Amino acid sequence: MPYKVLVVDDQIVPRQLFENIIATTERYQLAACIESARIADVYCARGGIDLVLMDVVMHDGSNGLDAAARIKKSYPKIKVIIVTSLPDALFLQRAREIGVDSFWYKEVQAIPMLEIMDRTMAGEHIFPDAPPVSQLGMAKNTEFTNREMEILRYLAEGLTDKEIADILFVSPATVRYHVNNLISKTGLKSRTELAVNAVQCGITTPGIK
């Protein structure tokens, strides 16, 4: 019996890619293809799903990491592979924490998707060592410290220095120090430009915790 696959992705091209991959082999069968992570666990509750290919950021505001957490909690035998094109390091970290089975970057295909699916169904956990390298101004995401990345996330959410300081248990002056370092590294002109560009290049994604 082929494994039944649920595809959860709000973009047409990736959905078509996954549909084509599934169609090339008798080992898998497309059970459903949906555009929102909000109803992914509802499909799993109906039974018959063996594998979920799940994007993270959806146009309706839902996210695949939350949906994956619900699925792994309620239906632990269902395998979940997170698929994303965004280099946000938080995605990779959270996927591991919630027990996602494997992780695949759409734009960096070191291992073919079908191989990831086969190895995942065989019990392996396939994760990249790190997110893809992404450019923010004159700097790469690999050049930022963990603290700078934390502050960059909060900047992207529109928080003030005081609000960020309260969350991180540091002084507003410390926050401003790191923001100035980020501006210096990237060559961008302001904290607003820094936040906007960080979101646009996918280094951080507001609303994803």
Protein Blocks (a to p, Z undefined) as FASTA:
>chain_A
ZZddddddfbfklmmmmmmmmmmpckbccfbdcfbfklmmmmmmngoiabdcddfbdcko
pafklmmmmmmmmmmmbccddddfbfcfklmmmmmmnopabdcdfklcfbafklmmmmmm
nopacddfbdcdddehjbcfklpcfklmmmmmmmmnopafklmmmmnopafklmmmmmmm
mmmmnopabfklmmmmmmmnopacghiZZ
